[in-house]
Amino acid sequence: HTGAVAQDPPRTLAVEVTERRPTDTPLSISYGGSYYSVPNSVWDRESFKLLYSLFQMTVTDVSKLGVPITISK
């Protein structure tokens, strides 16, 4: 058993989609005519930072590998 947890939200990360720029959160971006934002809560900010870190660890410069890989459809 892991015991009690400090926070147990119903979603891992809440992403809100709106037509106007949100004013209540610092984490938002405009894409394809819509604004995507993460609520300004401790849980959502920490989840976003963790996902961002994981993404940065998986991105690499493939031009230095020397073996091009192509996935065609």
N, CA, C and O atoms as a GROMACS GRO file, in nm:
protein
  292
    1HIS      N    1   0.083  -0.119   0.000
    1HIS     CA    2   0.000   0.000   0.000
    1HIS      C    3   0.087   0.125   0.000
    1HIS      O    4   0.189   0.131   0.069
    2THR      N    5   0.046   0.223  -0.078
    2THR     CA    6   0.122   0.347  -0.086
    2THR      C    7   0.082   0.448   0.020
    2THR      O    8   0.156   0.544   0.045
    3GLY      N    9  -0.032   0.430   0.081
    3GLY     CA   10  -0.076   0.524   0.183
    3GLY      C   11  -0.150   0.641   0.122
    3GLY      O   12  -0.182   0.642   0.003
    4ALA      N   13  -0.177   0.739   0.202
    4ALA     CA   14  -0.252   0.856   0.158
    4ALA      C   15  -0.168   0.942   0.064
    4ALA      O   16  -0.045   0.948   0.078
    5VAL      N   17  -0.233   1.007  -0.030
    5VAL     CA   18  -0.166   1.098  -0.122
    5VAL      C   19  -0.210   1.240  -0.093
    5VAL      O   20  -0.323   1.264  -0.050
    6ALA      N   21  -0.119   1.335  -0.116
    6ALA     CA   22  -0.149   1.475  -0.085
    6ALA      C   23  -0.255   1.532  -0.180
    6ALA      O   24  -0.343   1.607  -0.137
    7GLN      N   25  -0.246   1.497  -0.307
    7GLN     CA   26  -0.341   1.547  -0.406
    7GLN      C   27  -0.387   1.432  -0.492
    7GLN      O   28  -0.307   1.345  -0.529
    8ASP      N   29  -0.515   1.430  -0.526
    8ASP     CA   30  -0.569   1.324  -0.610
    8ASP      C   31  -0.674   1.385  -0.703
    8ASP      O   32  -0.794   1.363  -0.684
    9PRO      N   33  -0.629   1.461  -0.804
    9PRO     CA   34  -0.724   1.525  -0.894
    9PRO      C   35  -0.789   1.425  -0.988
    9PRO      O   36  -0.734   1.317  -1.011
   10PRO      N   37  -0.905   1.459  -1.044
   10PRO     CA   38  -0.973   1.366  -1.135
   10PRO      C   39  -0.903   1.351  -1.270
   10PRO      O   40  -0.926   1.253  -1.340
   11ARG      N   41  -0.816   1.447  -1.307
   11ARG     CA   42  -0.742   1.440  -1.434
   11ARG      C   43  -0.594   1.461  -1.408
   11ARG      O   44  -0.555   1.527  -1.312
   12THR      N   45  -0.512   1.402  -1.495
   12THR     CA   46  -0.368   1.419  -1.482
   12THR      C   47  -0.326   1.562  -1.516
   12THR      O   48  -0.248   1.623  -1.444
   13LEU      N   49  -0.380   1.614  -1.625
   13LEU     CA   50  -0.348   1.751  -1.667
   13LEU      C   51  -0.470   1.806  -1.739
   13LEU      O   52  -0.516   1.750  -1.838
   14ALA      N   53  -0.522   1.915  -1.689
   14ALA     CA   54  -0.638   1.979  -1.752
   14ALA      C   55  -0.589   2.077  -1.858
   14ALA      O   56  -0.512   2.167  -1.827
   15VAL      N   57  -0.634   2.060  -1.980
   15VAL     CA   58  -0.602   2.152  -2.089
   15VAL      C   59  -0.732   2.214  -2.135
   15VAL      O   60  -0.826   2.144  -2.173
   16GLU      N   61  -0.738   2.346  -2.130
   16GLU     CA   62  -0.859   2.417  -2.169
   16GLU      C   63  -0.839   2.478  -2.307
   16GLU      O   64  -0.733   2.532  -2.338
   17VAL      N   65  -0.942   2.469  -2.391
   17VAL     CA   66  -0.939   2.524  -2.526
   17VAL      C   67  -1.044   2.634  -2.533
   17VAL      O   68  -1.162   2.611  -2.505
   18THR      N   69  -1.000   2.756  -2.570
   18THR     CA   70  -1.091   2.870  -2.581
   18THR      C   71  -1.063   2.948  -2.708
   18THR      O   72  -0.960   2.929  -2.773
   19GLU      N   73  -1.156   3.035  -2.744
   19GLU     CA   74  -1.138   3.119  -2.862
   19GLU      C   75  -1.064   3.248  -2.828
   19GLU      O   76  -1.005   3.312  -2.916
   20ARG      N   77  -1.066   3.288  -2.700
   20ARG     CA   78  -0.998   3.410  -2.657
   20ARG      C   79  -0.884   3.375  -2.563
   20ARG      O   80  -0.886   3.273  -2.494
   21ARG      N   81  -0.783   3.462  -2.562
   21ARG     CA   82  -0.666   3.441  -2.476
   21ARG      C   83  -0.709   3.445  -2.328
   21ARG      O   84  -0.771   3.542  -2.285
   22PRO      N   85  -0.676   3.341  -2.253
   22PRO     CA   86  -0.712   3.340  -2.110
   22PRO      C   87  -0.627   3.441  -2.033
   22PRO      O   88  -0.510   3.460  -2.064
   23THR      N   89  -0.687   3.503  -1.933
   23THR     CA   90  -0.615   3.603  -1.854
   23THR      C   91  -0.578   3.552  -1.715
   23THR      O   92  -0.507   3.619  -1.640
   24ASP      N   93  -0.627   3.433  -1.680
   24ASP     CA   94  -0.605   3.384  -1.544
   24ASP      C   95  -0.496   3.278  -1.533
   24ASP      O   96  -0.481   3.215  -1.428
   25THR      N   97  -0.417   3.259  -1.640
   25THR     CA   98  -0.310   3.160  -1.635
   25THR      C   99  -0.190   3.207  -1.717
   25THR      O  100  -0.208   3.267  -1.823
   26PRO      N  101  -0.068   3.181  -1.670
   26PRO     CA  102   0.051   3.217  -1.747
   26PRO      C  103   0.087   3.113  -1.853
   26PRO      O  104   0.171   3.139  -1.939
   27LEU      N  105   0.025   2.994  -1.848
   27LEU     CA  106   0.058   2.887  -1.940
   27LEU      C  107  -0.048   2.877  -2.049
   27LEU      O  108  -0.147   2.805  -2.034
   28SER      N  109  -0.027   2.950  -2.160
   28SER     CA  110  -0.122   2.943  -2.271
   28SER      C  111  -0.047   2.966  -2.402
   28SER      O  112   0.059   3.027  -2.406
   29ILE      N  113  -0.106   2.914  -2.511
   29ILE     CA  114  -0.048   2.929  -2.643
   29ILE      C  115  -0.160   2.934  -2.745
   29ILE      O  116  -0.265   2.872  -2.728
   30SER      N  117  -0.135   3.009  -2.852
   30SER     CA  118  -0.231   3.018  -2.962
   30SER      C  119  -0.188   2.922  -3.072
   30SER      O  120  -0.072   2.920  -3.112
   31TYR      N  121  -0.284   2.842  -3.120
   31TYR     CA  122  -0.254   2.747  -3.226
   31TYR      C  123  -0.382   2.719  -3.305
   31TYR      O  124  -0.484   2.682  -3.248
   32GLY      N  125  -0.374   2.737  -3.434
   32GLY     CA  126  -0.487   2.704  -3.521
   32GLY      C  127  -0.613   2.782  -3.491
   32GLY      O  128  -0.723   2.728  -3.509
   33GLY      N  129  -0.601   2.906  -3.447
   33GLY     CA  130  -0.718   2.988  -3.420
   33GLY      C  131  -0.779   2.968  -3.282
   33GLY      O  132  -0.880   3.031  -3.251
   34SER      N  133  -0.720   2.882  -3.200
   34SER     CA  134  -0.770   2.860  -3.064
   34SER      C  135  -0.657   2.882  -2.965
   34SER      O  136  -0.540   2.879  -3.001
   35TYR      N  137  -0.694   2.904  -2.841
   35TYR     CA  138  -0.596   2.918  -2.732
   35TYR      C  139  -0.603   2.792  -2.646
   35TYR      O  140  -0.711   2.750  -2.605
   36TYR      N  141  -0.488   2.734  -2.619
   36TYR     CA  142  -0.477   2.618  -2.534
   36TYR      C  143  -0.407   2.662  -2.406
   36TYR      O  144  -0.301   2.724  -2.412
   37SER      N  145  -0.465   2.629  -2.291
   37SER     CA  146  -0.406   2.675  -2.166
   37SER      C  147  -0.415   2.566  -2.059
   37SER      O  148  -0.497   2.475  -2.066
   38VAL      N  149  -0.328   2.580  -1.961
   38VAL     CA  150  -0.325   2.492  -1.844
   38VAL      C  151  -0.368   2.577  -1.725
   38VAL      O  152  -0.314   2.686  -1.705
   39PRO      N  153  -0.465   2.530  -1.646
   39PRO     CA  154  -0.509   2.608  -1.531
   39PRO      C  155  -0.394   2.642  -1.436
   39PRO      O  156  -0.296   2.569  -1.427
   40ASN      N  157  -0.408   2.752  -1.368
   40ASN     CA  158  -0.305   2.801  -1.277
   40ASN      C  159  -0.321   2.738  -1.139
   40ASN      O  160  -0.349   2.807  -1.041
   41SER      N  161  -0.301   2.605  -1.133
   41SER     CA  162  -0.304   2.534  -1.006
   41SER      C  163  -0.169   2.466  -0.986
   41SER      O  164  -0.097   2.442  -1.083
   42VAL      N  165  -0.136   2.434  -0.864
   42VAL     CA  166  -0.008   2.370  -0.835
   42VAL      C  167   0.002   2.237  -0.910
   42VAL      O  168   0.105   2.207  -0.971
   43TRP      N  169  -0.105   2.157  -0.905
   43TRP     CA  170  -0.102   2.025  -0.970
   43TRP      C  171  -0.078   2.038  -1.120
   43TRP      O  172   0.008   1.969  -1.175
   44ASP      N  173  -0.153   2.127  -1.187
   44ASP     CA  174  -0.141   2.142  -1.332
   44ASP      C  175  -0.005   2.199  -1.372
   44ASP      O  176   0.052   2.156  -1.472
   45ARG      N  177   0.047   2.295  -1.296
   45ARG     CA  178   0.180   2.351  -1.326
   45ARG      C  179   0.288   2.244  -1.313
   45ARG      O  180   0.376   2.234  -1.399
   46GLU      N  181   0.283   2.164  -1.207
   46GLU     CA  182   0.383   2.060  -1.186
   46GLU      C  183   0.371   1.950  -1.292
   46GLU      O  184   0.473   1.900  -1.340
   47SER      N  185   0.250   1.913  -1.330
   47SER     CA  186   0.231   1.814  -1.436
   47SER      C  187   0.286   1.865  -1.568
   47SER      O  188   0.351   1.791  -1.642
   48PHE      N  189   0.261   1.993  -1.598
   48PHE     CA  190   0.312   2.053  -1.721
   48PHE      C  191   0.464   2.054  -1.722
   48PHE      O  192   0.526   2.020  -1.824
   49LYS      N  193   0.526   2.091  -1.610
   49LYS     CA  194   0.673   2.093  -1.602
   49LYS      C  195   0.732   1.954  -1.622
   49LYS      O  196   0.834   1.938  -1.689
   50LEU      N  197   0.668   1.853  -1.563
   50LEU     CA  198   0.717   1.716  -1.578
   50LEU      C  199   0.707   1.671  -1.724
   50LEU      O  200   0.802   1.613  -1.777
   51LEU      N  201   0.594   1.696  -1.788
   51LEU     CA  202   0.578   1.658  -1.929
   51LEU      C  203   0.677   1.734  -2.018
   51LEU      O  204   0.731   1.676  -2.112
   52TYR      N  205   0.700   1.862  -1.989
   52TYR     CA  206   0.797   1.941  -2.065
   52TYR      C  207   0.937   1.881  -2.050
   52TYR      O  208   1.010   1.870  -2.149
   53SER      N  209   0.974   1.844  -1.929
   53SER     CA  210   1.106   1.784  -1.906
   53SER      C  211   1.121   1.652  -1.980
   53SER      O  212   1.225   1.625  -2.041
   54LEU      N  213   1.017   1.568  -1.976
   54LEU     CA  214   1.022   1.442  -2.049
   54LEU      C  215   1.034   1.465  -2.199
   54LEU      O  216   1.110   1.394  -2.266
   55PHE      N  217   0.962   1.563  -2.252
   55PHE     CA  218   0.972   1.595  -2.394
   55PHE      C  219   1.113   1.640  -2.430
   55PHE      O  220   1.167   1.596  -2.531
   56GLN      N  221   1.173   1.727  -2.348
   56GLN     CA  222   1.308   1.776  -2.376
   56GLN      C  223   1.411   1.663  -2.374
   56GLN      O  224   1.509   1.667  -2.448
   57MET      N  225   1.390   1.564  -2.290
   57MET     CA  226   1.483   1.451  -2.283
   57MET      C  227   1.472   1.359  -2.405
   57MET      O  228   1.566   1.286  -2.436
   58THR      N  229   1.358   1.362  -2.474
   58THR     CA  230   1.339   1.273  -2.589
   58THR      C  231   1.372   1.340  -2.721
   58THR      O  232   1.379   1.273  -2.824
   59VAL      N  233   1.394   1.471  -2.721
   59VAL     CA  234   1.425   1.543  -2.844
   59VAL      C  235   1.576   1.542  -2.862
   59VAL      O  236   1.651   1.576  -2.770
   60THR      N  237   1.621   1.504  -2.981
   60THR     CA  238   1.764   1.500  -3.008
   60THR      C  239   1.791   1.546  -3.150
   60THR      O  240   1.700   1.546  -3.233
   61ASP      N  241   1.912   1.584  -3.179
   61ASP     CA  242   1.952   1.626  -3.312
   61ASP      C  243   1.984   1.503  -3.394
   61ASP      O  244   2.091   1.443  -3.376
   62VAL      N  245   1.894   1.462  -3.484
   62VAL     CA  246   1.912   1.339  -3.560
   62VAL      C  247   2.010   1.355  -3.676
   62VAL      O  248   2.050   1.255  -3.735
   63SER      N  249   2.050   1.477  -3.710
   63SER     CA  250   2.142   1.495  -3.821
   63SER      C  251   2.281   1.440  -3.790
   63SER      O  252   2.357   1.412  -3.883
   64LYS      N  253   2.315   1.423  -3.664
   64LYS     CA  254   2.447   1.372  -3.626
   64LYS      C  255   2.452   1.220  -3.615
   64LYS      O  256   2.559   1.163  -3.593
   65LEU      N  257   2.336   1.152  -3.630
   65LEU     CA  258   2.333   1.007  -3.616
   65LEU      C  259   2.392   0.934  -3.736
   65LEU      O  260   2.454   0.829  -3.719
   66GLY      N  261   2.375   0.988  -3.856
   66GLY     CA  262   2.432   0.926  -3.974
   66GLY      C  263   2.346   0.818  -4.037
   66GLY      O  264   2.372   0.778  -4.151
   67VAL      N  265   2.245   0.771  -3.967
   67VAL     CA  266   2.157   0.668  -4.023
   67VAL      C  267   2.016   0.728  -4.032
   67VAL      O  268   1.943   0.732  -3.932
   68PRO      N  269   1.978   0.774  -4.151
   68PRO     CA  270   1.844   0.832  -4.163
   68PRO      C  271   1.736   0.725  -4.158
   68PRO      O  272   1.749   0.620  -4.221
   69ILE      N  273   1.633   0.752  -4.086
   69ILE     CA  274   1.520   0.659  -4.076
   69ILE      C  275   1.397   0.732  -4.128
   69ILE      O  276   1.367   0.844  -4.084
   70THR      N  277   1.328   0.670  -4.220
   70THR     CA  278   1.208   0.730  -4.278
   70THR      C  279   1.090   0.637  -4.257
   70THR      O  280   1.098   0.517  -4.284
   71ILE      N  281   0.982   0.692  -4.209
   71ILE     CA  282   0.858   0.616  -4.193
   71ILE      C  283   0.761   0.670  -4.297
   71ILE      O  284   0.716   0.785  -4.287
   72SER      N  285   0.730   0.589  -4.395
   72SER     CA  286   0.640   0.635  -4.501
   72SER      C  287   0.500   0.584  -4.476
   72SER      O  288   0.478   0.484  -4.406
   73LYS      N  289   0.405   0.655  -4.535
   73LYS     CA  290   0.265   0.615  -4.519
   73LYS      C  291   0.218   0.542  -4.641
   73LYS      O  292   0.102   0.500  -4.646
   0.00000   0.00000   0.00000
